[in-house]
Amino acid sequence: MPAAPDPTTVTAALANLNDPETGRPLAETGQLAVTAADAATIAVSLKLTTHSAILWKVTRARAEELLRAAFPTVADVTVTVEPHHRPPSKIGQIGLEAKSVIAVGSGKGGVGKSTIAASIALGLARAGSATGLLDADVYGPSVPHLLGLSGRPQIDEGKIVPMRLPIGGGEMPVMSMGFLVPPGEAVVWRGPMLHGAITQMLRDTRWGPLDYLVIDMPPGTGDIALTLSQVLPLTGAVVVCTPQDVALLDATKAIAMFRKVNIPVLGMVENMAYFVCPDTGKRYDIFGSGGAKRTASELEIPFLGEVPIQIPIREHGDAGTTAANYDDPAARPYLEAICERLVGGIAAAAAAQPPLPSLPVL
């Protein structure tokens, strides 16, 4: 016979419901409150941080599922989510205030890496996470064009004031070499200059407290991954590729590079996965089919999703309105799914970590 609902039994039913950010049970961290518990009504409030904003709906649905399973005779089960403030700590040699730093890379150019990097940052920001975007593709910075941003950042009290993109009722800070170099001018630098430029953009930009910093990497296996591994504890990397074999070979090298410098690979994204003719509805696998998913399985890393060739995505990129992809019902589901799986993987990794030892009471 099911237990009678009261604050104790309701809390016990949610004992295995974890905070997506820390991986610890919400009941143990004071982020779960039972506001009603009787034979007719159960009401619970979950306090979740903006770091997991894109998972709030999933977490709330999971709580409702657990409660209905534990108390099948209770008709009225309500779970609400309230924001829980947990500021980021300063990380790395440069003291960046961010909870998660995600590098987006590729083995070769032309696979849509910058579009995916910008889309991940936009998706997290739209969900409610404090998100910044750094365009570290020094030789070919395309983020300013994709987002329709221009101008030169100002310097205030020795700090670079990043450009800001209005989004989701707030603003997303964006920094790129494209803001510092005149259009059409080439950057011809050796490794030490690259290291200095990336370190300066990370250290001297006034990012503010962030849930996520997304870094658009240059294509290939160059110096910048090594620089990042030295100055920041990266949460991990996302590798973007197309289905064709030559792109997958290069993507595999990029994965090997990240692993060599001890940067976890959070997953793969297959861009330009296929094309559906708008006139006939017929699907064309222009660059092959399913290559990234197979490669991810072989390398035992998550497959975050695929993005088909879509004319609106190309048009928005050319027009500097990449953010509008999330207003397009054809593009939005693919992009949101990638963000959800990415943050879900980060949450699963946090839950798999052993709990921190309790400090002695002095």
ZIPE-V8530 format. One record per residue. RES is the residue in three letters. SS is DSSP state (h for helix, s for strand, l for the rest). OMEGA is omega as a letter, one per 30 degrees, with the letter a starting at -180 (* if undefined). BURIAL is 1 if it has 24 or more other C-alpha atoms within 12 Angstrom, else 0. Layout:
BEGIN
res & ss & omega & burial
RES & SS & OMEGA & BURIAL
RES & SS & OMEGA & BURIAL
END
This chain:
BEGIN
res & ss & omega & burial
MET & l & a & 0
PRO & l & l & 0
ALA & l & l & 0
ALA & l & a & 0
PRO & l & l & 1
ASP & l & a & 1
PRO & h & a & 1
THR & h & a & 0
THR & h & l & 0
VAL & h & l & 1
THR & h & l & 1
ALA & h & l & 1
ALA & h & a & 1
LEU & l & a & 1
ALA & l & a & 1
ASN & l & l & 0
LEU & l & a & 1
ASN & s & l & 1
ASP & l & a & 1
PRO & l & a & 1
GLU & l & a & 1
THR & l & a & 1
GLY & l & a & 1
ARG & l & l & 1
PRO & s & a & 1
LEU & l & a & 1
ALA & l & a & 1
GLU & l & a & 0
THR & l & l & 0
GLY & l & a & 0
GLN & l & l & 1
LEU & s & l & 1
ALA & s & l & 1
VAL & s & a & 1
THR & s & l & 0
ALA & s & a & 1
ALA & s & l & 1
ASP & l & a & 0
ALA & l & a & 0
ALA & l & a & 0
THR & s & l & 1
ILE & s & l & 1
ALA & s & a & 1
VAL & s & l & 1
SER & s & l & 1
LEU & s & l & 1
LYS & s & a & 1
LEU & s & a & 1
THR & l & l & 1
THR & h & l & 1
HIS & h & a & 1
SER & h & a & 1
ALA & h & a & 1
ILE & h & l & 1
LEU & h & a & 1
TRP & h & a & 1
LYS & h & a & 0
VAL & h & a & 1
THR & h & l & 1
ARG & h & l & 1
ALA & h & l & 0
ARG & h & l & 1
ALA & h & l & 1
GLU & h & l & 1
GLU & h & a & 0
LEU & h & a & 1
LEU & h & l & 1
ARG & h & l & 1
ALA & h & a & 0
ALA & h & a & 1
PHE & l & a & 1
PRO & l & a & 0
THR & l & a & 0
VAL & l & a & 1
ALA & l & a & 0
ASP & s & l & 0
VAL & s & a & 1
THR & s & l & 1
VAL & s & l & 1
THR & s & l & 1
VAL & s & l & 1
GLU & s & l & 0
PRO & s & l & 0
HIS & l & a & 0
HIS & l & l & 0
ARG & l & a & 0
PRO & l & l & 0
PRO & l & l & 1
SER & l & l & 0
LYS & s & a & 0
ILE & s & l & 1
GLY & l & l & 1
GLN & l & a & 0
ILE & l & l & 0
GLY & l & l & 1
LEU & s & l & 1
GLU & s & a & 1
ALA & s & l & 1
LYS & s & a & 1
SER & s & l & 1
VAL & s & a & 1
ILE & s & l & 1
ALA & s & l & 1
VAL & s & a & 1
GLY & s & l & 1
SER & l & l & 1
GLY & l & a & 1
LYS & l & l & 1
GLY & l & l & 1
GLY & l & a & 0
VAL & l & l & 1
GLY & l & a & 1
LYS & h & a & 1
SER & h & l & 1
THR & h & l & 1
ILE & h & l & 1
ALA & h & l & 1
ALA & h & a & 1
SER & h & l & 1
ILE & h & l & 1
ALA & h & l & 1
LEU & h & a & 1
GLY & h & l & 1
LEU & h & l & 1
ALA & h & l & 1
ARG & h & l & 1
ALA & h & l & 1
GLY & l & l & 1
SER & l & l & 1
ALA & l & a & 1
THR & s & l & 1
GLY & s & a & 1
LEU & s & l & 1
LEU & s & l & 1
ASP & s & a & 1
ALA & l & l & 1
ASP & l & a & 1
VAL & l & a & 1
TYR & l & a & 1
GLY & l & a & 1
PRO & l & a & 1
SER & l & a & 1
VAL & h & l & 1
PRO & h & l & 1
HIS & h & a & 1
LEU & h & a & 1
LEU & h & l & 1
GLY & l & a & 1
LEU & l & l & 1
SER & l & a & 1
GLY & l & a & 0
ARG & l & a & 0
PRO & l & l & 1
GLN & s & l & 0
ILE & s & a & 0
ASP & s & a & 0
GLU & l & l & 0
GLY & l & a & 0
LYS & s & l & 0
ILE & s & l & 1
VAL & s & a & 1
PRO & l & l & 1
MET & s & a & 1
ARG & s & l & 1
LEU & s & l & 1
PRO & s & a & 0
ILE & s & l & 1
GLY & l & a & 0
GLY & l & l & 0
GLY & s & l & 0
GLU & s & l & 1
MET & s & l & 1
PRO & s & a & 1
VAL & s & l & 1
MET & s & a & 1
SER & s & l & 1
MET & h & l & 1
GLY & h & l & 1
PHE & h & a & 1
LEU & l & a & 1
VAL & l & l & 0
PRO & l & l & 0
PRO & l & l & 0
GLY & l & l & 0
GLU & l & a & 0
ALA & l & l & 0
VAL & l & a & 0
VAL & l & a & 0
TRP & l & l & 0
ARG & l & a & 0
GLY & h & a & 0
PRO & h & l & 0
MET & h & l & 0
LEU & h & l & 1
HIS & h & a & 1
GLY & h & a & 0
ALA & h & a & 1
ILE & h & l & 1
THR & h & a & 1
GLN & h & a & 1
MET & h & l & 1
LEU & h & a & 1
ARG & h & a & 1
ASP & h & l & 1
THR & s & l & 1
ARG & l & a & 1
TRP & l & a & 1
GLY & l & l & 1
PRO & l & a & 1
LEU & s & l & 1
ASP & s & a & 1
TYR & s & l & 1
LEU & s & l & 1
VAL & s & a & 1
ILE & s & l & 1
ASP & s & a & 1
MET & l & l & 1
PRO & l & l & 1
PRO & l & l & 1
GLY & l & a & 1
THR & l & a & 1
GLY & l & a & 1
ASP & h & a & 1
ILE & h & l & 1
ALA & h & l & 1
LEU & h & l & 1
THR & h & a & 1
LEU & h & a & 1
SER & h & a & 1
GLN & h & a & 0
VAL & h & a & 1
LEU & l & l & 1
PRO & l & a & 1
LEU & l & l & 1
THR & l & l & 1
GLY & s & a & 1
ALA & s & l & 1
VAL & s & a & 1
VAL & s & a & 1
VAL & s & l & 1
CYS & s & l & 1
THR & l & a & 1
PRO & l & a & 1
GLN & l & a & 1
ASP & h & a & 0
VAL & h & l & 0
ALA & h & a & 1
LEU & h & l & 1
LEU & h & l & 0
ASP & h & l & 1
ALA & h & l & 1
THR & h & l & 1
LYS & h & l & 1
ALA & h & l & 1
ILE & h & l & 1
ALA & h & l & 1
MET & h & a & 1
PHE & h & a & 1
ARG & h & a & 1
LYS & h & l & 0
VAL & l & l & 1
ASN & l & l & 0
ILE & l & a & 1
PRO & l & l & 1
VAL & s & a & 1
LEU & s & l & 1
GLY & s & l & 1
MET & s & l & 1
VAL & s & l & 1
GLU & s & l & 1
ASN & s & a & 1
MET & s & a & 1
ALA & s & l & 1
TYR & s & l & 1
PHE & s & l & 1
VAL & s & a & 0
CYS & l & a & 0
PRO & l & a & 0
ASP & l & a & 0
THR & l & a & 0
GLY & l & a & 0
LYS & l & a & 0
ARG & s & l & 0
TYR & s & l & 0
ASP & l & a & 0
ILE & l & a & 0
PHE & l & a & 1
GLY & l & a & 1
SER & l & l & 1
GLY & l & a & 1
GLY & h & a & 1
ALA & h & l & 1
LYS & h & l & 1
ARG & h & a & 1
THR & h & l & 1
ALA & h & l & 1
SER & h & a & 0
GLU & h & a & 0
LEU & h & l & 0
GLU & l & l & 0
ILE & l & a & 1
PRO & l & l & 1
PHE & s & a & 1
LEU & s & l & 1
GLY & s & a & 1
GLU & s & l & 1
VAL & s & a & 1
PRO & s & l & 1
ILE & s & a & 1
GLN & l & a & 1
ILE & h & l & 0
PRO & h & l & 1
ILE & h & l & 1
ARG & h & a & 0
GLU & h & l & 0
HIS & h & l & 1
GLY & h & l & 1
ASP & h & a & 0
ALA & h & a & 0
GLY & l & a & 1
THR & l & a & 1
THR & h & l & 1
ALA & h & a & 1
ALA & h & l & 1
ASN & h & a & 1
TYR & h & l & 1
ASP & h & a & 0
ASP & l & a & 0
PRO & l & l & 0
ALA & l & a & 0
ALA & l & a & 1
ARG & h & a & 1
PRO & h & a & 0
TYR & h & a & 1
LEU & h & l & 1
GLU & h & a & 1
ALA & h & l & 1
ILE & h & l & 1
CYS & h & a & 1
GLU & h & a & 1
ARG & h & l & 1
LEU & h & a & 1
VAL & h & l & 1
GLY & h & l & 1
GLY & h & l & 1
ILE & h & l & 1
ALA & h & l & 1
ALA & h & l & 1
ALA & h & l & 1
ALA & h & a & 1
ALA & h & a & 0
ALA & h & l & 0
GLN & l & l & 0
PRO & l & a & 0
PRO & l & l & 0
LEU & l & l & 0
PRO & l & l & 0
SER & l & l & 0
LEU & l & l & 0
PRO & l & l & 0
VAL & l & a & 0
LEU & l & * & 0
END
